[in-house]
Amino acid sequence: MEIQIPSLLLCISFLFFTLILLKFGSRKKSNAKFPPGPLKLPLIGNIHNLVGDVPHRALHQLAQKFGPMMGLQLGELSVVVISSADAAKQIMKTHDINFASRPPIIAAEIISYGCTSITFSPHADYWRQLRKLCTLELLSNKRVQSFRSLREKVFADLSRWIASMEGSSINLTAELYNSTYALISRATLGDHTTEHEALLPILKEVIEISAGFDIAELFPSVKVLQGVSGLRRRIMVLHKEADKILEDVVRQHRGVKVEEHEDLLDVLLRVEEEGLELPLTTDNIKSVLVDMLGAGSETSATTMDWVMAEMLKNPRVLEKAQEEVRKVFDEEGFVDESRIPQLKYMKAVVKETLRMHPPLPLLLPRKCGETCEVNGYEIRAETKIIVNAWAVNRDPKCWEDAHSFKPERFMDNMVDYRGNHFEYIPFGAGRRMCPGMTFGLANVELPLAMFLYHFDWKLGGGMKPQEMDMADGTGVTSRRIKDLCVVPVIKRPLPIN
Ligand code: HEM
């Protein structure tokens, strides 16, 4: 067929015109600018801006200057940091669906069996199935209630041990972490074996090293850095150790018929047998177990540790909370869960602690699905989104005297945990919000009521409240750097049984 010169010219002109249109069109789209941020250095971008302080504080400092939607370049990663209630609402409500997946994180991918856990699986049908399972089975109110006697036993045992140490200085932080982990691991894996005790130090290390700011995480395409930083190698070793233990526990559980008091693994094996739309593999089950153990124990224990630290720093609050708890439980002479709803002030103390010290200060990162415009700024697809809940919860525009510990602010305040009030997001908000909130709060409120009822507390080593170091550390969760060493004094003796 003969090619006609005029039609060839026509085609070329059409192509040229289309290209110009496309270019013009895309330019028009990108009229919105990337959120402002500090000057980027070649190669490293803004990594140097985070040096010298823990990430949530360093990001808060920067946001004071560049605003509540701040753009950063961390190595190869384009990052937007959210630091106000309004901007958080845009991400976690208005555009929630577009920000409902997590960005790739090397550590998370390994430890969660290729991102098949609830926490790290992409926003798709598999994740939806797991979340449904959380709502209906794993973390429902009924399930949390079913662990009541276990919870009462674990924390009564801890209180008895504390009573046996009356007058001496004890490391309360260490005991809180051990007991909370014992509770979560028994609720998750049962108490047929003690093998899972070995999981605690593994999970602790994973949480410490997987905050997402390791050099290997910031330059994911430079594979050699993964070798240099040692992150991948270390996580692989930890994952292998954890997997061996979990594999054994799953094997032991299979085939054991449970009539009542199912642990979470029993539940997973039952629903697997009953048949799910998307069948679960053993690796999927193990990844959900990692979710429960990792997300459940560290967050609850960190909260408890901060509550006790803040009360010891504020003796007025401690006394007021003790007075309330003793008034409610003096009739019975011991603490049980049924009357905890009456402890309005103690609940306000927990709320205020979670405002000032959210255990996940940067929540868990999200990523932008499709390029979109938020508050007049363009966020490109794949951008990593960090919501600085620590900064949002202390925003002086929403909170009077925001850096002071004042539980009274919650006494007649309708702000709750449920992710509807974006100035207060310790459990996150939107689709990815924490599904373990009820369980987590139950694991904090019960031991707290016991500690307040039975004991008076003094700081160890004759330390005065104003001398306490309240610095927080790095890691996904923000633990206090210093362990809490305290001297208990029995005020209400513990019942024998
Ligand atoms: C005081 C206790 C707790 C706090 C403060 C807390 C906080 C959080 C936060 C901030 C997130 C991320 C939300 C987001 O990205 O918007 C989260 C996610 C999650 N939490 Fe919790 N949590 C607590 C207890 C628990 C417990 C006890 C469990 C289960 C045993 C649990 C399981 C999870 C899971 C599975 C996710 C991932 C959800 C998803 O990605 O879809 N959490 N939690």
Residues whose N, C-alpha, C, O or C-beta is under 5 A from the ligand:
A	BS01	HEM	I118 T119 D291 M292 A295 G296 T299 S300 T303 P359 L360 L363 L364 P426 F427 G428 A429 R431 R432 M433 C434 P435 G436 M437 F439 G440 L441
